[in-house]
Amino acid sequence: MRTVLACSVSALTAVIGTMSHQAVAGAAAAGCRVDYTVTSQWPGGFTGAVTVTNLGDPVSGWKLAWSFTAGQTVTQAWNATLTQNGAQVIAADAGYNAALATGGSTAFGFNGSWNNSANPLPLSFTLNGTPCTGSATSTPSPTPTPSPSASPSASPSASRTPSPTPSPTPSPRGGDGSPADPRIAYTGRWDTGSSTGYVPNWTGAYFETAFTGTTVKIKQRDAVNMYVSIDGGDDVFYAGVRGTVNLTPTPLPSGTHTLRVSYRSGDTVFQGLVLDPGATTVDPHPPTKLIEFVGDSITAGYLDSKLALSAYGWVLGERLHVRHTQIARAGYCLVAQEGCAGQSTQYFKLGSTGATDWDFSRYTADAVVINLGTNDIGHHVTGSAFQAAYTSFLSAVRAKHPRAALFAMETFKQRYVAETKAAVAARNASGDANVYYIGTEGWLTPGVDYADGDGHPSDAGHIKIANRLAPVIAPKIGVSVP
C-alpha cells in the first residue's frame, strides 16, 4: 500500500512547530509532500516507509505528524524518533537528518502493529504544523491569512519557480567518501590494511553511510557483483561492474540520503565514493546492536536467490533492525577433519581462509547464533569429539564476546543433538547462564521449504527460520519483535 499526499499553504508568515521559524516576504511559503508506503505486512505487524520532501523554506529541524484510523501502533522506528499518543504519531528528526533544504527530502521507517482486519493509510500529514498537500506557492502580500486564490493551480503563474540552490557547503561533520572516511560504517570483517581499498571477508559484510547531494558513484578496481540499497529501498543487483559506477542514474532529490553496499563476488575491493561537488558523507548512525551468525552453507545462503542477503541471518537482522553479519561458508564443519575446514579455529580468523587473526576489538557482538554440525558427520567426527569441540568453541567465543548471548542451534537434519545440548549444559554448569540451546525440529518441511529437497532452505524457508528465531533472540538482546 502506498499513498502520496501533497499540498501548499500560501501564508508567508508561518510558525513552524516549536521552532518559531518565520518566513519572510517573497520567500517560499511552507509546503511539503509525503510518500507513505506499507512495504511489508504479516499477521499482527507491518513495516512502513515514509519519505518527506520540504517544498518550502529550508528548515533545521522537523516533526511530521499523522493519525492512524484503525488502532495501529508504532513499535519501533529508525532514522527518526517516533512517539504516539492515542492515534496521533509524531516523527521527529534524528539530528543528523534535521536540515531540509528547499526541495530536500529525507526518509525514515518504522514497524507497527495492526488488528489483522484493516490497515488503512493515514488521511493527512503535517510538517512542523503545516499540512502536506504537495506544492509550495508564494504571494506578493505578507498577510498571514491565506486567500482563496492561493489554492493549488495548474497555471504556471500560480506556482513558485524555485531559485537555483547553491551546492552544499562541506560541514565539519562531513566526510570525503574515501574508504577511511569515518562517516562510513563497516559491518562484518573488513580488511582495512590494504592501500588499494577495503575488502570484506566471509559473507554478509556490508558498509553504510549517508550523503548529501543528488548523486553517488562507487569506485571499483575490477569487475564485481554487488547489491546496493539507497534510502532504505530494495537491494539492486549490479553484475560485473567496474571502475566508477553510477549508482544514481536518475538523480535523487536534493537532501540527505542513505546508502548501503554489500558485495557478492568478484573483485570486492571498495575504493571510495564519488559525490556531487561540495557534497559530503554524513554519519549514518547505524543501530548499536549486532548479531553474528556462524555456520556453513545454510547460514551463508547457498542456493537461495541472493545468497547472504536472503539467508535467515540477514532476514532476521533486517527485521529486528540490528546490525548483522554471517561468519559462514559452504562445506564448513565445526571440527577440522578429513579436509573439512573447522569453524572451531577458522571463526577466529579475518577471512574464511588464511591464518590472519581477526581483531575482536573492532566490534563486540550482542548475540552469536551458531548453526554447525550438518557437515561434520560426513567427515566421521565422533559424537564425543564433536561435543568436546563444541564446548571449547563456546568457551572461546565467550572470551571474545563477554556480554553476548550465545545460541547453539539444533541442525535441521537433527545431527549431534545430544552433543550440542551437552555443550550448552556444560557452559551453563560453569556459571555462564547466557548460553542457550535452540531446538529446530519441525521448523522446515522437506520438499517444501528447501531449494534442493532437504539440504538448503529456499528463500521462503529462510524466512520461516528467521520468524522462529526472532522471538527467541530479540528479548535476550533487548529489542522488540516487529
Solvent accessible surface area in square Angstrom, and as a share of the most:
residue,aa,sasa,rsa
1,M,107,0.48
2,R,157,0.57
3,T,28,0.16
4,V,76,0.44
5,L,41,0.20
6,A,44,0.34
7,C,8,0.05
8,S,17,0.11
9,V,35,0.20
10,S,6,0.04
11,A,11,0.09
12,L,2,0.01
13,T,49,0.28
14,A,18,0.14
15,V,111,0.64
16,I,13,0.07
17,G,36,0.35
18,T,116,0.68
19,M,68,0.30
20,S,84,0.54
21,H,56,0.25
22,Q,117,0.52
23,A,11,0.08
24,V,101,0.58
25,A,75,0.58
26,G,65,0.63
27,A,23,0.18
28,A,1,0.01
29,A,0,0.00
30,A,14,0.11
31,G,3,0.03
32,C,1,0.00
33,R,87,0.32
34,V,0,0.00
35,D,30,0.15
36,Y,2,0.01
37,T,32,0.19
38,V,13,0.07
39,T,82,0.48
40,S,52,0.33
41,Q,82,0.36
42,W,63,0.22
43,P,119,0.75
44,G,30,0.29
45,G,1,0.01
46,F,0,0.00
47,T,24,0.14
48,G,0,0.00
49,A,39,0.31
50,V,1,0.00
51,T,50,0.29
52,V,0,0.00
53,T,8,0.04
54,N,5,0.02
55,L,32,0.16
56,G,0,0.00
57,D,22,0.11
58,P,80,0.50
59,V,11,0.06
60,S,86,0.56
61,G,12,0.12
62,W,3,0.01
63,K,87,0.37
64,L,0,0.00
65,A,18,0.14
66,W,7,0.03
67,S,52,0.34
68,F,6,0.03
69,T,78,0.46
70,A,26,0.20
71,G,66,0.64
72,Q,2,0.01
73,T,60,0.35
74,V,31,0.18
75,T,64,0.37
76,Q,38,0.17
77,A,36,0.28
78,W,64,0.23
79,N,43,0.22
80,A,11,0.08
81,T,79,0.46
82,L,27,0.13
83,T,83,0.48
84,Q,58,0.26
85,N,127,0.65
86,G,62,0.59
87,A,52,0.41
88,Q,84,0.37
89,V,0,0.00
90,I,58,0.30
91,A,0,0.00
92,A,24,0.19
93,D,33,0.17
94,A,39,0.30
95,G,46,0.45
96,Y,23,0.09
97,N,5,0.03
98,A,17,0.13
99,A,71,0.55
100,L,3,0.01
101,A,37,0.29
102,T,32,0.18
103,G,27,0.26
104,G,0,0.00
105,S,4,0.03
106,T,8,0.04
107,A,25,0.19
108,F,7,0.03
109,G,3,0.02
110,F,0,0.00
111,N,2,0.01
112,G,1,0.01
113,S,37,0.24
114,W,42,0.15
115,N,82,0.42
116,N,92,0.47
117,S,95,0.61
118,A,47,0.37
119,N,12,0.06
120,P,52,0.33
121,L,42,0.21
122,P,5,0.03
123,L,140,0.70
124,S,73,0.47
125,F,2,0.01
126,T,43,0.25
127,L,11,0.05
128,N,6,0.03
129,G,61,0.59
130,T,12,0.07
131,P,66,0.42
132,C,4,0.02
133,T,60,0.35
134,G,12,0.11
135,S,47,0.31
136,A,15,0.12
137,T,11,0.06
138,S,49,0.32
139,T,33,0.19
140,P,142,0.90
141,S,47,0.30
142,P,84,0.53
143,T,63,0.37
144,P,91,0.58
145,T,93,0.54
146,P,77,0.48
147,S,49,0.32
148,P,128,0.80
149,S,99,0.64
150,A,15,0.12
151,S,65,0.42
152,P,93,0.59
153,S,56,0.36
154,A,112,0.87
155,S,47,0.30
156,P,120,0.75
157,S,108,0.70
158,A,39,0.30
159,S,58,0.37
160,R,66,0.24
161,T,119,0.69
162,P,88,0.55
163,S,74,0.47
164,P,131,0.82
165,T,86,0.50
166,P,111,0.70
167,S,75,0.48
168,P,56,0.35
169,T,117,0.68
170,P,84,0.53
171,S,53,0.34
172,P,134,0.84
173,R,116,0.42
174,G,17,0.17
175,G,12,0.12
176,D,106,0.55
177,G,1,0.01
178,S,40,0.26
179,P,24,0.15
180,A,73,0.57
181,D,5,0.02
182,P,108,0.68
183,R,60,0.22
184,I,9,0.04
185,A,21,0.16
186,Y,44,0.17
187,T,0,0.00
188,G,5,0.05
189,R,1,0.00
190,W,1,0.00
191,D,49,0.25
192,T,51,0.30
193,G,72,0.69
194,S,45,0.29
195,S,120,0.77
196,T,64,0.37
197,G,5,0.05
198,Y,32,0.12
199,V,39,0.23
200,P,21,0.13
201,N,32,0.16
202,W,33,0.12
203,T,32,0.18
204,G,5,0.04
205,A,4,0.03
206,Y,7,0.03
207,F,0,0.00
208,E,30,0.13
209,T,0,0.00
210,A,0,0.00
211,F,0,0.00
212,T,27,0.16
213,G,7,0.07
214,T,40,0.24
215,T,24,0.14
216,V,0,0.00
217,K,62,0.26
218,I,0,0.00
219,K,77,0.33
220,Q,4,0.02
221,R,124,0.45
222,D,59,0.31
223,A,30,0.23
224,V,1,0.00
225,N,40,0.20
226,M,0,0.00
227,Y,8,0.03
228,V,3,0.02
229,S,6,0.04
230,I,36,0.18
231,D,48,0.25
232,G,71,0.69
233,G,38,0.37
234,D,129,0.67
235,D,30,0.15
236,V,83,0.47
237,F,89,0.37
238,Y,40,0.15
239,A,68,0.52
240,G,41,0.39
241,V,33,0.19
242,R,146,0.53
243,G,34,0.32
244,T,79,0.46
245,V,15,0.09
246,N,61,0.31
247,L,7,0.03
248,T,6,0.03
249,P,107,0.67
250,T,107,0.62
251,P,87,0.55
252,L,36,0.18
253,P,64,0.40
254,S,41,0.27
255,G,13,0.12
256,T,23,0.13
257,H,4,0.02
258,T,35,0.20
259,L,3,0.01
260,R,39,0.14
261,V,0,0.00
262,S,3,0.02
263,Y,21,0.08
264,R,90,0.33
265,S,47,0.30
266,G,57,0.55
267,D,32,0.17
268,T,25,0.14
269,V,8,0.05
270,F,0,0.00
271,Q,54,0.24
272,G,1,0.01
273,L,9,0.04
274,V,55,0.32
275,L,29,0.15
276,D,30,0.16
277,P,114,0.72
278,G,31,0.30
279,A,14,0.11
280,T,12,0.07
281,T,0,0.00
282,V,14,0.08
283,D,50,0.26
284,P,14,0.09
285,H,94,0.42
286,P,36,0.23
287,P,56,0.35
288,T,124,0.72
289,K,66,0.28
290,L,3,0.01
291,I,0,0.00
292,E,0,0.00
293,F,0,0.00
294,V,0,0.00
295,G,0,0.00
296,D,2,0.01
297,S,9,0.06
298,I,7,0.04
299,T,0,0.00
300,A,16,0.12
301,G,0,0.00
302,Y,99,0.38
303,L,83,0.42
304,D,12,0.06
305,S,70,0.45
306,K,68,0.29
307,L,57,0.28
308,A,7,0.05
309,L,16,0.08
310,S,13,0.09
311,A,0,0.00
312,Y,0,0.00
313,G,0,0.00
314,W,8,0.03
315,V,36,0.21
316,L,0,0.00
317,G,0,0.00
318,E,63,0.28
319,R,53,0.19
320,L,0,0.00
321,H,45,0.20
322,V,6,0.03
323,R,42,0.15
324,H,1,0.00
325,T,1,0.01
326,Q,0,0.00
327,I,1,0.00
328,A,3,0.03
329,R,110,0.40
330,A,50,0.39
331,G,42,0.41
332,Y,17,0.07
333,C,0,0.00
334,L,0,0.00
335,V,23,0.13
336,A,65,0.50
337,Q,60,0.27
338,E,105,0.47
339,G,85,0.81
340,C,8,0.05
341,A,38,0.29
342,G,3,0.03
343,Q,0,0.00
344,S,30,0.20
345,T,84,0.49
346,Q,28,0.12
347,Y,0,0.00
348,F,32,0.13
349,K,46,0.19
350,L,28,0.14
351,G,6,0.05
352,S,15,0.10
353,T,89,0.52
354,G,54,0.52
355,A,85,0.66
356,T,87,0.51
357,D,98,0.51
358,W,13,0.04
359,D,74,0.39
360,F,22,0.09
361,S,98,0.63
362,R,107,0.39
363,Y,21,0.08
364,T,58,0.34
365,A,3,0.02
366,D,43,0.22
367,A,0,0.00
368,V,0,0.00
369,V,0,0.00
370,I,0,0.00
371,N,2,0.01
372,L,1,0.00
373,G,0,0.00
374,T,16,0.10
375,N,38,0.19
376,D,0,0.00
377,I,89,0.45
378,G,54,0.52
379,H,49,0.22
380,H,131,0.58
381,V,8,0.05
382,T,81,0.47
383,G,25,0.24
384,S,89,0.57
385,A,42,0.32
386,F,0,0.00
387,Q,68,0.30
388,A,60,0.47
389,A,22,0.17
390,Y,1,0.00
391,T,37,0.21
392,S,71,0.46
393,F,4,0.01
394,L,0,0.00
395,S,46,0.30
396,A,38,0.30
397,V,0,0.00
398,R,31,0.11
399,A,74,0.58
400,K,87,0.37
401,H,0,0.00
402,P,82,0.52
403,R,184,0.67
404,A,0,0.00
405,A,1,0.01
406,L,0,0.00
407,F,0,0.00
408,A,0,0.00
409,M,1,0.00
410,E,10,0.05
411,T,2,0.01
412,F,20,0.08
413,K,71,0.30
414,Q,70,0.31
415,R,70,0.26
416,Y,25,0.10
417,V,39,0.22
418,A,72,0.56
419,E,39,0.17
420,T,4,0.02
421,K,102,0.43
422,A,33,0.25
423,A,0,0.00
424,V,8,0.05
425,A,57,0.44
426,A,43,0.33
427,R,36,0.13
428,N,61,0.31
429,A,93,0.72
430,S,76,0.49
431,G,66,0.64
432,D,17,0.09
433,A,80,0.62
434,N,47,0.24
435,V,3,0.02
436,Y,60,0.23
437,Y,58,0.22
438,I,8,0.04
439,G,39,0.37
440,T,2,0.01
441,E,132,0.59
442,G,61,0.58
443,W,24,0.08
444,L,19,0.09
445,T,68,0.40
446,P,91,0.57
447,G,61,0.58
448,V,102,0.59
449,D,3,0.02
450,Y,25,0.09
451,A,54,0.42
452,D,67,0.35
453,G,37,0.36
454,D,69,0.36
455,G,18,0.17
456,H,36,0.16
457,P,0,0.00
458,S,25,0.16
459,D,51,0.26
460,A,59,0.46
461,G,0,0.00
462,H,0,0.00
463,I,85,0.43
464,K,83,0.35
465,I,0,0.00
466,A,0,0.00
467,N,72,0.37
468,R,117,0.43
469,L,0,0.00
470,A,0,0.00
471,P,77,0.49
472,V,54,0.31
473,I,0,0.00
474,A,0,0.00
475,P,85,0.54
476,K,97,0.41
477,I,9,0.05
478,G,64,0.62
479,V,28,0.16
480,S,53,0.34
481,V,56,0.32
482,P,18,0.11
